[in-house]
């Protein structure tokens, strides 16, 4: 059996390491969003505006649950990445084994909780009666994929913690193409409606989880003895301290989106459809920001284990520059092609939906530089172990978006939606920036700079 690939990010030129890790991650996220993009296009064009609104009104709920999953699994992988940077294989195996137990427990709780609470969630969100039945069916089927979501994200996060970001990309490419094919068959051939679109998604998620499960068995240093497989209370507590705050941070941020979605749902089907189209566009453009966060978290974790705080700071500067360049390019693309992208999700005469989806996308894109800074600083703090502090940035985002949903949207309509995300980013950055500066200063005192070990550092 071939050995799984690894990459030591504590040695060599940071820019090359960051870009080498970043591109597969962003490509994977883009493919992941591609099938969400295509899924929404198929629903909107072939099933109509009501079906599009039904799928769209559930997006904040699925983001809430998925955000917790991704955040928690990424947090569990931070001590694993640190152990990899320290070259401590016994610690690495101990963290890996206990992360499996925590992932299994979270999977059970989240699957049962979401399936049992589906109706109550939709009612609390003011889901309109004309789209409620379709929204319920879509969510119930989608929640059946929760186990696959947790398995994939835990294993993919672990593989990335070893510096290998290409194989998770391969999984997502295979999963995305499978999802698109099954979408077309389920909706156009089998006429399964929104349930078919959801079923296609969960089948593709199980495929990605299976591929990661097979691949991770290649890592010889993960082969554990019976004693190493036993649950360890101290390790479980440490992993919970790293993972749960990151999961809660994502969920807390998404609570603000749920409040926003609730306000938009009350505005009617056209508003929900416009918000749905905007959401799919912005998810696509958000992928590089998320990839930068994943990249700097892994880079920071490994270098924290190697006590290379100087490299962490250099990595932060480089990822910020990459993010700023991308932010400017993304704004230009949305300004030029945003209307066309919004038109992909609707059929017939839907000029109002297209106009509002474009305007929301454009106003948010103007402030993408703030999104860059938040992702880089937040994930750096998480990477060096300050997950609880980073969680509070999510609290500030939640407060800002909740305020927008509760007061700005009812008072100003679509104008309130335009400024919800920028307002959330300003609040979060006002907290994150001074915290990051203070944390780096403290780490420099604890871990003084060491001499460069290779050229280009």
C-alpha positions in Angstrom: 0.0 0.0 0.0 1.3 3.5 -1.0 2.2 5.9 1.9 -0.1 8.9 2.3 1.6 12.2 1.5 2.7 14.8 4.0 4.2 18.3 3.9 6.3 19.9 6.6 5.4 23.6 6.6 8.0 24.5 9.2 10.8 24.5 6.7 11.3 26.3 3.4 10.0 29.5 1.8 6.5 30.4 3.3 5.1 31.8 0.1 5.7 28.7 -1.9 4.3 26.5 0.9 1.2 28.7 1.4 0.4 28.8 -2.3 1.1 25.1 -2.7 -1.4 24.3 0.1 -3.9 27.0 -0.9 -4.6 26.1 -4.5 -5.9 22.6 -3.9 -8.0 23.8 -0.9 -9.6 26.6 -2.9 -10.1 24.4 -5.9 -11.8 21.8 -3.7 -14.1 24.4 -2.2 -15.0 25.8 -5.6 -15.9 22.3 -6.8 -18.0 21.9 -3.6 -19.8 25.1 -4.3 -20.0 24.2 -8.0 -22.4 21.4 -7.3 -24.4 23.6 -5.0 -24.4 26.2 -7.8 -25.6 23.7 -10.4 -28.1 22.2 -7.9 -29.7 25.6 -7.4 -29.7 26.3 -11.2 -31.5 23.0 -11.9 -34.0 23.6 -9.1 -34.7 27.2 -10.2 -34.9 26.6 -13.9 -36.7 23.3 -14.0 -38.8 23.3 -10.8 -39.6 27.0 -10.6 -39.4 30.0 -8.3 -41.3 28.4 -5.5 -39.0 25.4 -5.4 -36.0 27.8 -5.6 -37.3 29.7 -2.6 -38.0 26.5 -0.7 -34.4 25.4 -1.1 -33.1 28.9 -0.5 -35.0 29.4 2.8 -33.2 26.4 4.2 -29.7 27.5 3.3 -29.0 29.3 6.6 -30.1 26.2 8.5 -27.8 23.9 6.5 -25.0 26.5 6.8 -25.6 26.5 10.6 -25.2 22.7 10.9 -22.5 22.4 8.3 -20.6 25.3 9.9 -20.5 23.6 13.3 -19.4 20.4 11.6 -16.5 22.0 9.7 -15.5 24.2 12.6 -15.4 21.4 15.2 -13.6 19.0 12.9 -11.0 21.6 12.0 -10.5 22.3 15.7 -10.0 18.7 16.5 -7.2 18.7 13.8 -5.3 21.6 15.3 -3.5 19.5 18.1 -2.9 16.9 15.4 -1.1 19.5 13.2 0.8 20.8 16.2 2.0 17.2 17.0 3.0 16.7 13.4 5.1 20.0 13.6 6.7 18.7 16.8 7.4 15.3 15.1 5.6 13.6 18.1 3.9 10.5 16.6 2.6 9.1 19.9 0.8 12.3 20.7 -0.5 12.5 17.1 -2.0 9.0 17.3 -3.5 9.8 20.7 -5.2 13.0 19.4 -6.4 11.2 16.2 -8.0 8.2 18.1 -9.9 10.5 20.5 -11.0 12.8 17.7 -12.7 9.8 16.2 -14.8 9.2 19.3 -15.8 12.9 19.5 -16.8 13.0 15.9 -18.9 9.9 16.3 -20.7 11.4 19.3 -21.3 14.7 17.5 -22.6 12.9 14.5 -25.2 11.0 16.5 -26.4 14.1 18.4 -26.6 16.4 15.4 -28.3 13.8 13.2 -31.1 13.0 15.7 -31.4 16.7 16.7 -31.9 18.0 13.2 -34.2 15.3 12.0 -36.5 15.7 15.1 -36.4 19.5 15.1 -36.9 20.1 11.4 -40.5 21.3 11.5 -39.9 23.5 14.5 -36.9 25.2 12.9 -38.8 26.1 9.7 -41.8 27.5 11.6 -39.5 29.6 13.8 -38.0 31.1 10.6 -41.4 32.4 9.4 -41.2 30.0 6.3 -44.1 30.9 4.0 -46.9 28.4 3.7 -46.5 28.1 -0.1 -42.9 26.8 0.3 -43.1 25.1 3.6 -43.9 21.5 2.3 -41.0 21.6 -0.2 -38.6 23.1 2.3 -39.5 20.3 4.9 -38.9 17.5 2.4 -35.6 19.0 1.2 -34.2 19.5 4.8 -35.3 16.0 6.0 -33.5 14.3 3.2 -30.4 16.5 3.5 -30.1 15.9 7.2 -29.8 12.2 6.5 -26.3 13.0 5.1 -25.1 14.3 8.4 -22.9 11.2 9.2 -21.1 11.5 5.8 -20.5 15.2 6.4 -18.8 14.6 9.8 -16.7 11.7 8.6 -15.5 13.5 5.5 -14.7 16.8 7.3 -12.8 15.0 10.2 -10.7 12.9 7.9 -10.1 15.7 5.4 -9.0 18.1 8.2 -6.7 15.4 9.6 -5.1 14.8 6.1 -4.7 18.6 5.7 -3.0 18.8 9.1 -0.2 16.6 7.7 0.3 19.3 5.0 -1.5 17.3 2.2 -4.3 19.4 0.6 -4.5 17.6 -2.8 -6.3 14.5 -1.9 -9.3 16.2 -0.2 -9.5 18.1 -3.6 -9.7 14.8 -5.5 -12.5 13.8 -3.1 -14.5 17.0 -3.7 -14.0 16.8 -7.5 -15.3 13.3 -7.6 -18.1 14.2 -5.2 -19.1 17.3 -7.2 -19.3 15.6 -10.5 -21.3 12.8 -9.0 -23.7 15.3 -7.5 -24.2 17.1 -10.8 -24.9 13.9 -12.6 -27.3 12.6 -10.0 -29.0 16.0 -9.8 -29.8 15.8 -13.5 -31.1 12.2 -13.3 -33.1 12.8 -10.1 -34.8 16.0 -11.2 -35.1 15.7 -15.0 -35.4 11.9 -15.5 -36.9 10.6 -12.3 -38.9 13.7 -11.5 -38.1 13.5 -7.8 -38.3 17.3 -7.3 -36.4 19.0 -4.4 -36.1 15.6 -2.6 -34.1 14.3 -5.6 -31.8 17.3 -5.5 -31.1 16.7 -1.7 -30.7 12.9 -2.3 -28.0 13.6 -5.0 -26.2 15.8 -2.5 -26.0 13.2 0.3 -25.0 10.4 -2.0 -22.1 12.5 -3.2 -21.1 13.3 0.4 -21.0 9.6 1.3 -18.7 9.1 -1.7 -16.3 11.7 -0.5 -16.3 10.3 3.1 -15.6 6.8 1.8 -12.7 8.0 -0.4 -11.1 9.8 2.7 -11.6 6.7 4.8 -9.7 4.5 2.3 -6.9 7.1 1.8 -6.1 7.8 5.5 -5.3 4.2 6.1 -2.2 4.8 4.1 -0.5 6.7 6.9 1.7 4.3 8.7 2.2 6.6 11.6 -1.6 6.5 12.3 -1.5 2.7 12.9 -2.4 2.4 16.6 -2.0 -0.2 19.3 -5.0 -1.3 21.4 -3.8 1.0 24.3 -3.6 4.0 21.9 -7.1 3.4 20.8 -8.5 3.7 24.3 -10.4 6.9 25.1 -8.4 9.3 27.2 -10.3 11.9 29.4 -7.6 14.5 29.4 -7.1 14.3 25.6 -10.9 14.4 25.0 -11.1 17.5 27.1 -8.2 19.1 25.2 -9.8 18.3 21.9 -13.2 19.6 23.0 -11.4 22.8 24.1 -9.9 23.1 20.5 -12.9 21.9 18.5 -16.1 22.9 20.1 -15.3 26.7 20.3 -14.5 26.6 16.6 -17.8 24.7 15.9 -19.7 27.2 18.1 -18.0 30.1 16.4 -19.2 29.0 13.0 -22.7 28.3 14.4 -22.9 31.5 16.3 -22.0 33.4 13.1 -24.7 31.4 11.3 -27.3 32.3 13.9 -27.0 35.9 12.7 -27.7 34.5 9.2 -30.7 32.6 10.4 -32.1 35.8 11.9 -31.4 37.6 8.6 -33.1 34.8 6.7 -36.1 35.0 9.0 -36.5 38.7 8.2 -36.1 38.0 4.5 -38.7 35.2 4.6 -41.3 37.6 5.9 -40.7 39.8 2.8 -42.2 37.2 0.4 -41.2 34.7 -2.2 -39.4 37.2 -4.5 -37.2 38.4 -1.7 -36.4 34.8 -0.7 -35.6 33.9 -4.3 -33.3 36.9 -4.7 -31.6 36.1 -1.4 -31.1 32.5 -2.6 -29.5 33.6 -5.8 -27.2 36.1 -4.0 -26.3 33.4 -1.4 -25.2 31.0 -4.1 -23.1 33.7 -5.9 -21.4 34.8 -2.7 -20.7 31.3 -1.5 -18.7 30.8 -4.8 -16.7 34.0 -4.3 -16.2 33.2 -0.5 -14.3 30.0 -1.3 -10.8 31.7 -1.5 -11.4 33.4 1.8 -12.2 30.1 3.5 -9.2 28.5 1.7 -6.9 31.2 3.0 -8.2 30.6 6.5 -7.7 26.8 6.3 -4.2 27.4 4.8 -3.0 29.8 7.5 -4.5 27.7 10.3 -2.5 24.6 9.2 0.6 26.8 8.6 0.3 28.4 12.0 -0.4 25.1 13.8 2.6 23.3 12.4 4.9 26.3 13.1 3.5 26.8 16.5 4.5 23.2 17.3 8.0 24.0 15.9 8.1 27.3 18.0 8.4 29.3 14.8 6.4 32.4 15.6 8.4 34.5 13.2 7.2 32.2 10.3 3.6 32.5 11.5 3.7 36.3 11.3 5.3 36.2 7.8 2.6 33.7 6.8 -0.1 36.1 8.0 1.3 39.0 5.9 1.5 36.9 2.8 -2.0 35.5 3.1 -3.3 39.0 3.7 -1.6 40.2 0.4 -3.1 37.3 -1.5 -6.5 38.0 0.0 -6.5 41.7 -0.9 -5.5 41.0 -4.5 -8.3 38.5 -4.8 -10.8 40.9 -3.1 -10.2 43.5 -5.8 -10.5 41.0 -8.6 -13.7 39.5 -7.2 -15.3 42.9 -7.0 -14.5 43.6 -10.7 -15.9 40.2 -11.8 -19.2 40.7 -9.8 -19.6 44.2 -11.1 -19.2 43.0 -14.7 -21.0 39.7 -14.6 -23.1 39.7 -11.5 -26.4 40.2 -13.3 -25.7 37.3 -15.7 -24.8 35.0 -12.7 -28.0 35.9 -10.9 -30.0 35.2 -14.1 -28.8 31.6 -14.1 -31.0 30.7 -11.2 -34.3 31.8 -12.6 -36.5 31.2 -15.6 -38.9 33.4 -17.4 -39.7 36.9 -16.4 -37.8 37.4 -13.1 -36.1 40.8 -13.5 -36.8 41.9 -10.0 -35.2 38.8 -8.5 -32.1 39.3 -10.8 -31.8 43.0 -9.9 -31.9 42.5 -6.1 -29.6 39.5 -6.2 -27.1 41.5 -8.2 -27.3 44.6 -5.9 -26.8 42.6 -2.7 -23.8 40.7 -4.3 -22.2 44.0 -5.4 -22.5 45.8 -2.1 -21.1 42.9 -0.2 -18.2 42.6 -2.6 -17.2 46.2 -2.0 -16.2 45.2 1.5 -14.4 41.9 0.7 -11.1 43.2 2.1 -12.6 43.1 5.5 -13.6 39.5 5.0 -10.0 38.7 4.1 -8.6 40.2 7.3 -11.2 38.4 9.5 -10.5 35.0 8.0 -6.7 35.4 8.2 -6.6 36.7 11.7 -9.3 34.4 13.1 -7.8 31.2 11.7 -4.3 32.2 12.8 -5.5 32.6 16.4 -7.2 29.2 16.1 -4.1 27.6 14.6 -2.0 28.7 17.6 -4.5 27.3 20.0 -6.6 30.4 21.0 -9.9 29.0 19.7 -12.0 30.3 22.5 -10.8 33.9 21.9 -11.4 33.6 18.2 -14.9 32.4 18.9 -15.9 35.8 20.2 -15.4 37.3 16.8 -18.3 35.1 15.7 -20.3 36.6 18.6 -19.7 40.1 17.2 -20.7 39.0 13.7 -23.9 37.3 15.1 -24.9 40.5 17.0 -24.4 42.7 13.9 -26.3 40.4 11.5 -29.1 39.9 14.1 -29.4 43.6 14.5 -29.7 44.0 10.7 -32.3 41.3 10.6 -34.3 42.6 13.5 -34.2 46.3 12.7 -32.5 47.3 9.4 -34.4 44.9 7.1 -37.9 45.7 8.5 -37.1 49.4 8.4 -35.3 49.7 5.1 -36.1 46.5 3.1 -33.4 45.4 0.7 -31.1 48.2 1.8 -30.9 46.5 5.2 -29.8 43.3 3.5 -27.0 45.1 1.5 -25.2 46.2 4.6 -25.7 43.2 6.9 -22.5 41.4 6.1 -20.2 44.5 5.9 -21.6 45.6 9.3 -20.9 42.1 10.7 -17.3 42.2 9.4 -16.6 45.7 10.9 -17.8 44.5 14.3 -15.7 41.3 14.1 -12.5 43.0 12.9 -12.8 45.6 15.7 -12.4 42.8 18.1 -10.0 40.5 16.2 -7.2 43.0 15.3 -6.2 44.1 18.8 -6.5 40.5 20.1 -4.3 39.2 17.3 -1.6 41.9 17.9 -1.6 41.2 21.6 -1.4 37.4 21.1 1.5 37.6 18.7 3.4 39.9 21.2 2.9 37.4 24.0 3.9 34.4 21.8 7.1 36.2 20.7 8.0 36.7 24.4 7.4 33.0 25.1 9.0 31.7 22.0 11.9 34.0 20.8 12.8 34.0 17.1 15.2 31.3 15.9 17.7 31.5 13.1 16.3 30.6 9.6 16.9 27.0 8.9 16.7 27.2 5.1 16.9 29.7 2.3 13.8 31.7 1.5 12.5 31.8 5.0 
